[in-house]
Amino acid sequence: MITIENYFDQIQNIDRTNFPSALSAGHNFIVKATDNGNDLAAYNMSDKVKNTIDLYLDKLNAFISGSSKKETKQPRKAKKGAGHTVAIDEYMPAQEPIPTENKKTKHSKKNKVIASQTAPVLVEKIPEELRFIKRFVYLNGKSKTKDEILRFINSLQKAIVEKRIRKTSNWADQIRLIQNKLIDWYNSMKQKISIDIEKEGFYNDLKALVYSEAIMPSINFIKRYISLNGKPDVKDKARKLLEHINKAFDKGKLTNSDLYISAINDIKGNLEEFLANKREKTLQIEKAELNGLQGILGCACTPLNGLDGKPAIMNSMDFAEMQFDTLGFTGKWLRLIGDPSSNFSVMVFGKPKMGKSYLCVDFAGYLARNHGKVLYVAKEEGLDMTLQKKLNEKHVAHPNLFVASVLPSNLAKYNFVFLVSVNRMGLIPEDLNKLKAANPGKSFIFIFQTTKDGKFRGANTFQHDVDVVIEVPEKGKAVQMGRFNQGGEIDIFERDDWRMAA
């Protein structure tokens, strides 16, 4: 049995050349998610990553078990249907048969492209070679000008020059044949030509290749979902996308065996929430979620840009005039912290009974009333009467403030997250950095226990990785050193005119 712990030892002894496409994609995913087996943090901390990898390992073990019984697994017998045949592949969801006729096209008999005798392999991306083969096959029965044929030749040769199509390709012979045929047509034709490829001996072989691979349904849905990001007035498109996803589940096109089923379930939930919120006009996909989905599609995103989409190199004159968005803190929080950006991080520490929990509860209430949704994770106290007392004494109960005893895997709904305490949760600096990296744009407030001499408990790296450090050195007093306001301090238990200051 192959598990996450022994995967990279076992996989070296397995021939992956005959892997189905979905298993190959699963291998690539586990390599990226674990840094080739060197880092299992993402597997241990993210339910999405864990579920995807566990599903892949289940399929891999089933595949290996089947292969050990038969050296070459034969597909099941093809079922006869109306005008087409479909073979069922045990490791892939059934694909809808492709009709043999297109009634909307004048040359339906010449344009028809029948399905291959076996169900297509489902892949994340159709290879460039098959795209050109399909384009060539679809010329059958069409009339094309000399310029149109030349454009086809040029685009094919450009793909070869750019090495998107290589000599070592599995379809190199077919590409060479297509290129030669296009050149022959171009050299012998006048201004226009009526194309009849059916008379050629290679036509049926090319037709079979056209549908030998098909895009996974989940990949198509992910692409449609990403295309809605940040665009206004997409309620109708979002509704249709959700309907199509639900229909795909009902018809069995989407099943739990799909490698990206966890991503599809998250997309469903986000679409349902977006459609239920009448005030929300624009679908905003969380940056971390967007990066993950683009990673599935193999998207290389703005490699020359720095963080937050800013250029990696800027002229100092331009940089000096840049405007940075801040949250607009007021009152005592402005005095203590300054006016931070929307992705700030804070470290709070102090001896027990000095007031640091009251400070954090008060701060959480201020953020909830004025700046967004807040999650207060009370691992240290739990959801008990002590926490309730602090909430009531500081008058911070609010629809935007949520409390929890554990840190959920999905933080998409929250703008600010309090962790009380980092030590009780057993987190190390690398864990906090990964948490921030996985949730860009969110702010984190980390609360630490202290040693007997009043120093925060943990590595010094904690202090260097945050924007603001708040210490409670004596009862009721908070002092701050950070990037936004050096040396701010407040009295934690002073009479707080929170209704006005907030």
C-alpha positions as CSV (number, residue, x, y, z in Angstrom):
1,M,0.0,0.0,0.0
2,I,1.4,3.4,-1.0
3,T,0.9,6.2,1.5
4,I,2.0,9.8,1.7
5,E,4.8,8.7,4.0
6,N,6.4,6.1,1.6
7,Y,5.2,7.6,-1.7
8,F,8.5,9.0,-3.0
9,D,10.3,5.8,-2.1
10,Q,7.7,3.6,-3.8
11,I,7.1,5.6,-6.9
12,Q,10.7,5.2,-8.0
13,N,10.0,1.5,-8.5
14,I,6.9,2.1,-10.6
15,D,6.8,2.6,-14.4
16,R,4.6,5.7,-14.9
17,T,4.7,5.6,-18.7
18,N,1.4,3.8,-18.9
19,F,-0.3,5.9,-16.2
20,P,-3.8,7.3,-17.2
21,S,-3.7,11.1,-17.6
22,A,-5.5,11.7,-14.2
23,L,-2.8,9.7,-12.4
24,S,0.0,11.6,-14.1
25,A,-1.7,14.8,-13.0
26,G,-2.0,13.4,-9.5
27,H,1.7,12.7,-9.4
28,N,2.6,16.2,-10.6
29,F,0.2,17.6,-7.9
30,I,1.8,15.7,-5.0
31,V,5.3,16.7,-6.2
32,K,4.4,20.4,-6.2
33,A,2.4,20.3,-3.0
34,T,5.1,18.6,-0.9
35,D,8.2,20.0,-2.6
36,N,9.1,16.6,-3.9
37,G,8.5,15.0,-0.6
38,N,10.6,17.4,1.5
39,D,7.7,19.3,3.1
40,L,4.4,17.8,4.2
41,A,3.1,20.9,5.9
42,A,0.6,21.6,3.2
43,Y,-0.8,18.1,3.4
44,N,-1.0,18.3,7.2
45,M,-2.5,21.8,7.4
46,S,-4.8,22.0,4.3
47,D,-7.9,19.8,4.0
48,K,-8.1,20.6,0.3
49,V,-4.5,19.4,-0.4
50,K,-5.0,16.3,1.9
51,N,-8.2,15.3,0.2
52,T,-6.8,15.7,-3.3
53,I,-3.6,13.7,-2.4
54,D,-5.6,10.9,-0.6
55,L,-7.9,10.6,-3.5
56,Y,-4.9,10.3,-5.9
57,L,-3.3,7.6,-3.7
58,D,-6.5,5.6,-3.6
59,K,-6.7,5.6,-7.4
60,L,-3.0,4.8,-7.7
61,N,-3.3,1.8,-5.4
62,A,-6.3,0.6,-7.3
63,F,-4.5,1.0,-10.6
64,I,-1.4,-0.9,-9.4
65,S,-3.5,-3.6,-7.9
66,G,-5.4,-4.0,-11.2
67,S,-2.1,-3.9,-13.2
68,S,-0.6,-6.7,-11.1
69,K,-3.4,-9.1,-12.1
70,K,-3.0,-8.3,-15.8
71,E,0.0,-6.9,-17.5
72,T,-2.2,-4.9,-19.9
73,K,-5.7,-4.0,-18.7
74,Q,-8.2,-4.4,-21.5
75,P,-11.1,-2.0,-21.8
76,R,-14.6,-3.4,-21.3
77,K,-16.7,-4.3,-24.3
78,A,-18.0,-1.4,-26.2
79,K,-21.7,-0.7,-25.8
80,K,-23.7,-0.1,-29.0
81,G,-25.8,3.1,-29.1
82,A,-27.7,5.0,-31.7
83,G,-25.2,5.8,-34.4
84,H,-22.1,5.6,-32.2
85,T,-20.1,3.2,-29.9
86,V,-18.8,4.1,-26.5
87,A,-16.2,2.1,-24.5
88,I,-16.2,2.5,-20.7
89,D,-12.8,3.1,-19.1
90,E,-12.7,1.9,-15.5
91,Y,-10.5,4.8,-14.4
92,M,-12.3,7.7,-16.0
93,P,-15.9,9.0,-15.8
94,A,-18.1,8.1,-18.8
95,Q,-18.0,10.8,-21.5
96,E,-21.0,11.8,-23.5
97,P,-20.9,10.3,-27.0
98,I,-20.1,12.7,-29.8
99,P,-22.9,12.8,-32.4
100,T,-22.0,11.6,-35.9
101,E,-23.9,14.3,-37.7
102,N,-24.1,18.0,-37.5
103,K,-27.5,19.1,-38.9
104,K,-26.6,22.8,-38.6
105,T,-23.8,22.5,-41.2
106,K,-24.4,22.5,-44.9
107,H,-21.8,19.9,-45.5
108,S,-22.8,17.7,-42.7
109,K,-21.7,14.4,-44.3
110,K,-18.2,15.7,-45.0
111,N,-17.8,17.7,-41.8
112,K,-18.9,14.9,-39.4
113,V,-16.2,13.7,-37.1
114,I,-17.1,10.4,-35.5
115,A,-16.0,9.5,-32.0
116,S,-13.1,7.1,-31.6
117,Q,-13.9,3.5,-30.7
118,T,-12.9,4.1,-27.1
119,A,-13.8,6.8,-24.7
120,P,-11.4,9.7,-24.8
121,V,-8.7,10.1,-22.1
122,L,-9.6,13.1,-19.9
123,V,-6.8,15.6,-19.5
124,E,-6.2,19.0,-18.1
125,K,-5.0,20.4,-21.4
126,I,-5.2,19.3,-25.0
127,P,-1.7,19.0,-26.5
128,E,-0.8,21.5,-29.1
129,E,-0.3,18.8,-31.7
130,L,-3.9,17.6,-31.3
131,R,-5.2,21.1,-31.6
132,F,-3.6,21.4,-35.0
133,I,-4.8,18.0,-36.1
134,K,-8.3,18.9,-35.1
135,R,-8.0,22.2,-37.0
136,F,-6.8,20.3,-40.1
137,V,-9.6,17.7,-39.9
138,Y,-12.2,20.4,-39.6
139,L,-11.1,21.8,-43.0
140,N,-12.9,18.9,-44.7
141,G,-15.7,20.1,-46.8
142,K,-14.8,23.7,-46.5
143,S,-13.7,26.3,-49.1
144,K,-10.5,28.2,-48.2
145,T,-8.6,31.0,-49.8
146,K,-4.9,31.0,-50.4
147,D,-4.4,33.5,-47.6
148,E,-6.3,31.3,-45.1
149,I,-4.1,28.2,-46.0
150,L,-1.0,30.4,-45.6
151,R,-2.1,31.5,-42.2
152,F,-2.5,27.9,-41.1
153,I,1.0,27.0,-42.4
154,N,2.5,30.0,-40.6
155,S,0.8,29.2,-37.3
156,L,1.9,25.6,-37.5
157,Q,5.5,26.6,-38.3
158,K,5.6,29.1,-35.5
159,A,4.6,26.4,-33.0
160,I,7.4,24.3,-34.3
161,V,10.0,27.1,-34.1
162,E,8.8,28.0,-30.6
163,K,9.2,24.3,-29.7
164,R,5.6,24.0,-28.6
165,I,5.7,21.1,-31.1
166,R,8.9,19.0,-31.0
167,K,10.4,16.3,-33.2
168,T,10.1,13.9,-30.3
169,S,6.3,14.4,-30.1
170,N,4.0,11.3,-30.2
171,W,2.3,12.9,-33.2
172,A,5.3,14.2,-35.0
173,D,4.6,12.1,-38.1
174,Q,1.0,13.4,-38.3
175,I,2.2,17.0,-38.0
176,R,4.7,16.5,-40.7
177,L,2.1,15.0,-43.0
178,I,-0.3,17.9,-42.3
179,Q,2.4,20.5,-43.0
180,N,3.4,18.8,-46.3
181,K,-0.3,18.6,-47.4
182,L,-0.9,22.3,-46.6
183,I,2.2,23.3,-48.5
184,D,1.1,21.2,-51.5
185,W,-2.3,22.8,-51.5
186,Y,-0.8,26.3,-51.3
187,N,1.7,25.8,-54.1
188,S,-0.9,24.2,-56.5
189,M,-4.0,26.2,-55.7
190,K,-5.2,29.4,-57.3
191,Q,-7.2,31.9,-55.1
192,K,-9.6,29.3,-53.6
193,I,-9.8,25.6,-53.0
194,S,-12.5,23.2,-52.0
195,I,-11.0,20.8,-49.5
196,D,-11.9,17.1,-49.5
197,I,-9.7,15.2,-47.1
198,E,-11.9,12.1,-46.9
199,K,-10.4,10.8,-50.1
200,E,-7.0,10.7,-48.4
201,G,-5.9,7.5,-46.9
202,F,-4.9,9.1,-43.6
203,Y,-8.2,10.9,-42.9
204,N,-9.8,8.2,-40.7
205,D,-6.6,7.9,-38.5
206,L,-6.6,11.7,-38.0
207,K,-10.3,11.6,-37.1
208,A,-9.7,9.0,-34.4
209,L,-6.9,11.2,-32.9
210,V,-9.2,14.3,-32.7
211,Y,-11.3,12.7,-29.9
212,S,-8.6,10.6,-28.4
213,E,-8.3,13.1,-25.6
214,A,-10.8,15.5,-24.0
215,I,-10.7,18.2,-21.4
216,M,-11.8,17.0,-17.9
217,P,-15.2,18.5,-17.0
218,S,-13.8,19.9,-13.8
219,I,-11.1,21.8,-15.8
220,N,-13.7,23.4,-18.0
221,F,-15.7,24.5,-15.0
222,I,-12.6,25.9,-13.2
223,K,-11.8,28.0,-16.4
224,R,-15.4,29.4,-16.5
225,Y,-15.2,30.2,-12.8
226,I,-11.9,32.1,-13.1
227,S,-13.2,34.1,-16.1
228,L,-15.9,35.6,-13.8
229,N,-13.4,37.0,-11.3
230,G,-13.6,40.7,-10.7
231,K,-16.2,41.3,-13.4
232,P,-19.4,43.2,-12.6
233,D,-22.9,42.0,-13.3
234,V,-22.1,38.3,-13.7
235,K,-25.0,37.0,-11.6
236,D,-26.6,35.3,-14.7
237,K,-23.3,33.7,-15.8
238,A,-22.6,32.5,-12.2
239,R,-26.1,31.0,-12.0
240,K,-25.7,29.2,-15.3
241,L,-22.3,27.9,-14.2
242,L,-23.8,26.6,-11.0
243,E,-26.6,24.9,-12.9
244,H,-24.2,23.2,-15.3
245,I,-22.0,22.0,-12.4
246,N,-25.1,20.5,-10.7
247,K,-26.2,18.9,-13.9
248,A,-22.8,17.4,-14.4
249,F,-23.1,15.8,-11.0
250,D,-26.6,14.5,-11.7
251,K,-25.5,13.0,-15.1
252,G,-22.3,11.4,-13.6
253,K,-19.9,13.5,-15.6
254,L,-18.5,14.8,-12.2
255,T,-17.9,12.2,-9.6
256,N,-15.8,11.9,-6.4
257,S,-13.1,10.2,-8.6
258,D,-12.3,13.5,-10.3
259,L,-8.9,14.7,-9.2
260,Y,-10.1,18.2,-8.7
261,I,-13.5,17.4,-7.0
262,S,-12.5,19.3,-3.9
263,A,-11.9,22.5,-5.9
264,I,-15.3,22.0,-7.7
265,N,-17.1,21.7,-4.3
266,D,-15.4,24.9,-3.1
267,I,-16.5,26.7,-6.3
268,K,-20.1,25.5,-5.8
269,G,-20.1,26.8,-2.3
270,N,-18.7,30.2,-3.4
271,L,-21.1,30.5,-6.3
272,E,-24.1,29.7,-4.0
273,E,-22.9,32.3,-1.5
274,F,-22.4,34.9,-4.2
275,L,-25.9,34.3,-5.7
276,A,-27.6,34.4,-2.3
277,N,-26.0,37.8,-1.5
278,K,-28.2,40.3,-3.4
279,R,-25.9,43.2,-2.5
280,E,-22.8,41.6,-4.0
281,K,-22.6,42.6,-7.6
282,T,-19.0,41.4,-8.4
283,L,-17.6,37.9,-7.9
284,Q,-14.3,38.2,-6.1
285,I,-12.1,35.1,-5.9
286,E,-9.7,35.0,-3.0
287,K,-6.1,35.5,-4.2
288,A,-4.9,32.2,-2.6
289,E,-7.8,30.3,-4.1
290,L,-7.2,32.0,-7.5
291,N,-3.5,31.0,-7.4
292,G,-4.4,27.5,-6.6
293,L,-6.9,27.2,-9.5
294,Q,-4.4,28.8,-11.9
295,G,-1.9,26.3,-10.7
296,I,-4.2,23.5,-11.6
297,L,-4.5,25.0,-15.1
298,G,-0.8,25.5,-15.4
299,C,-1.0,29.2,-15.5
300,A,2.2,31.2,-15.2
301,C,1.0,34.5,-13.6
302,T,2.9,37.8,-14.1
303,P,6.4,36.4,-13.5
304,L,8.0,39.8,-13.9
305,N,5.9,41.4,-11.2
306,G,6.6,41.7,-7.5
307,L,4.1,41.2,-4.7
308,D,0.6,42.6,-5.0
309,G,1.0,43.1,-8.7
310,K,3.6,45.9,-8.4
311,P,6.6,45.9,-10.7
312,A,9.7,44.2,-9.2
313,I,11.8,47.3,-10.1
314,M,10.5,50.9,-10.0
315,N,12.0,54.4,-10.5
316,S,12.4,56.0,-7.1
317,M,10.5,59.1,-8.3
318,D,7.5,57.0,-9.3
319,F,7.7,55.0,-6.1
320,A,7.8,58.2,-4.0
321,E,4.5,59.3,-5.5
322,M,2.7,55.9,-5.1
323,Q,-0.5,55.9,-2.9
324,F,-0.9,52.9,-0.6
325,D,-4.3,51.9,0.8
326,T,-4.6,51.9,4.6
327,L,-7.5,50.8,6.8
328,G,-8.2,54.3,8.3
329,F,-7.7,53.5,12.0
330,T,-9.0,56.1,14.5
331,G,-9.0,56.8,18.2
332,K,-6.8,54.9,20.6
333,W,-6.0,52.2,18.0
334,L,-4.5,54.9,15.7
335,R,-2.5,56.1,18.7
336,L,-1.3,52.6,19.6
337,I,-0.7,51.0,16.2
338,G,-0.8,53.8,13.5
339,D,-2.8,53.3,10.3
340,P,-1.8,49.9,8.8
341,S,-2.5,48.4,5.4
342,S,-5.1,45.6,5.0
343,N,-2.6,42.8,5.3
344,F,-0.8,43.7,8.5
345,S,0.4,41.3,11.2
346,V,0.7,41.8,14.9
347,M,2.4,40.0,17.7
348,V,1.0,40.5,21.3
349,F,2.7,39.1,24.4
350,G,2.6,39.7,28.2
351,K,2.5,37.9,31.4
352,P,-0.8,36.2,32.6
353,K,-3.4,38.4,34.2
354,M,-1.9,41.6,32.8
355,G,-4.7,42.3,30.3
356,K,-3.5,41.1,26.9
357,S,-6.7,39.1,26.3
358,Y,-8.9,42.1,27.2
359,L,-6.8,44.2,24.8
360,C,-7.2,41.6,22.0
361,V,-10.9,41.2,22.5
362,D,-11.3,45.0,22.5
363,F,-9.3,45.3,19.3
364,A,-11.3,42.5,17.7
365,G,-14.5,44.4,18.5
366,Y,-13.2,47.6,16.9
367,L,-12.2,45.8,13.7
368,A,-15.6,44.0,13.5
369,R,-17.5,47.3,13.9
370,N,-15.5,49.2,11.4
371,H,-13.3,47.2,9.1
372,G,-14.7,43.7,8.2
373,K,-15.3,40.2,9.5
374,V,-13.2,39.0,12.4
375,L,-12.4,35.4,13.6
376,Y,-11.2,35.1,17.2
377,V,-9.7,31.7,17.7
378,A,-9.6,31.1,21.5
379,K,-7.6,27.9,21.6
380,E,-6.2,28.9,25.1
381,E,-9.5,29.7,26.8
382,G,-12.0,27.8,24.6
383,L,-15.6,28.9,24.2
384,D,-16.2,29.2,27.9
385,M,-17.6,31.6,30.4
386,T,-14.3,33.5,30.7
387,L,-14.3,34.5,27.1
388,Q,-18.0,35.4,27.2
389,K,-17.3,37.7,30.2
390,K,-14.6,39.5,28.3
391,L,-16.8,40.0,25.3
392,N,-19.6,41.4,27.4
393,E,-17.4,43.7,29.5
394,K,-15.9,45.2,26.4
395,H,-19.3,45.4,24.6
396,V,-17.8,43.9,21.5
397,A,-20.5,41.3,20.5
398,H,-21.2,42.1,16.8
399,P,-22.5,40.2,13.7
400,N,-19.0,40.6,12.1
401,L,-17.2,39.0,15.1
402,F,-16.9,35.2,15.2
403,V,-15.4,33.1,17.9
404,A,-13.9,29.6,17.6
405,S,-12.0,27.0,19.6
406,V,-10.0,25.7,16.6
407,L,-8.5,27.3,13.5
408,P,-10.6,26.3,10.4
409,S,-8.9,25.3,7.2
410,N,-10.9,27.9,5.2
411,L,-10.4,31.5,6.2
412,A,-12.0,33.0,3.0
413,K,-14.8,34.7,4.9
414,Y,-12.7,36.6,7.3
415,N,-10.6,39.8,7.0
416,F,-8.9,39.6,10.4
417,V,-7.8,36.5,12.3
418,F,-6.8,36.3,16.0
419,L,-4.8,33.3,17.3
420,V,-4.9,32.9,21.1
421,S,-2.4,31.5,21.5
422,V,0.3,30.5,19.1
423,N,2.1,28.5,21.7
424,R,-1.0,26.5,22.7
425,M,-1.6,25.7,19.0
426,G,1.9,24.4,18.7
427,L,2.7,26.7,15.8
428,I,6.3,27.6,14.7
429,P,7.4,30.6,12.6
430,E,7.3,28.6,9.4
431,D,3.6,27.8,10.1
432,L,2.7,31.4,10.5
433,N,4.5,32.4,7.4
434,K,2.7,29.7,5.4
435,L,-0.6,30.8,6.9
436,K,0.0,34.4,5.8
437,A,1.2,33.3,2.4
438,A,-1.9,31.2,1.9
439,N,-4.2,34.1,2.8
440,P,-2.8,37.2,1.2
441,G,-4.8,40.4,2.0
442,K,-5.8,39.2,5.4
443,S,-4.5,40.5,8.7
444,F,-3.3,38.3,11.5
445,I,-3.0,39.0,15.2
446,F,-0.8,36.4,17.0
447,I,-1.0,36.2,20.8
448,F,2.0,34.6,22.6
449,Q,2.5,33.2,26.1
450,T,5.6,34.5,28.0
451,T,8.4,33.0,30.1
452,K,8.8,33.7,33.8
453,D,11.0,36.8,33.0
454,G,8.3,38.3,30.8
455,K,9.8,37.5,27.4
456,F,7.6,36.0,24.7
457,R,7.8,32.2,24.4
458,G,9.3,31.0,21.2
459,A,11.9,31.7,18.6
460,N,13.1,35.3,17.9
461,T,12.0,34.8,14.3
462,F,8.4,35.4,15.4
463,Q,9.2,39.0,16.3
464,H,11.0,39.7,13.0
465,D,8.2,38.3,10.8
466,V,5.4,40.7,11.9
467,D,4.7,44.4,11.3
468,V,3.7,45.3,14.8
469,V,4.9,44.1,18.2
470,I,2.6,44.9,21.2
471,E,3.9,44.2,24.7
472,V,1.8,44.3,27.9
473,P,4.7,44.9,30.4
474,E,2.6,45.7,33.4
475,K,-1.0,45.4,34.3
476,G,-3.3,47.4,32.1
477,K,-0.6,49.0,29.9
478,A,0.1,48.2,26.3
479,V,3.1,49.6,24.4
480,Q,3.9,49.1,20.7
481,M,6.9,49.2,18.4
482,G,6.2,48.7,14.7
483,R,6.2,50.0,11.2
484,F,3.2,52.2,11.4
485,N,3.7,54.1,14.6
486,Q,6.8,53.9,16.8
487,G,6.3,53.9,20.5
488,G,2.5,54.1,20.8
489,E,0.9,53.1,24.1
490,I,-2.6,53.0,25.7
491,D,-4.3,52.1,29.0
492,I,-6.1,48.8,28.4
493,F,-8.7,49.4,31.2
494,E,-9.3,53.1,30.7
495,R,-12.9,54.2,30.3
496,D,-13.4,53.5,26.6
497,D,-16.0,55.7,24.8
498,W,-16.2,53.0,22.2
499,R,-19.5,54.1,20.8
500,M,-18.0,57.4,19.7
501,A,-14.4,56.4,19.1
502,A,-15.4,53.4,16.9
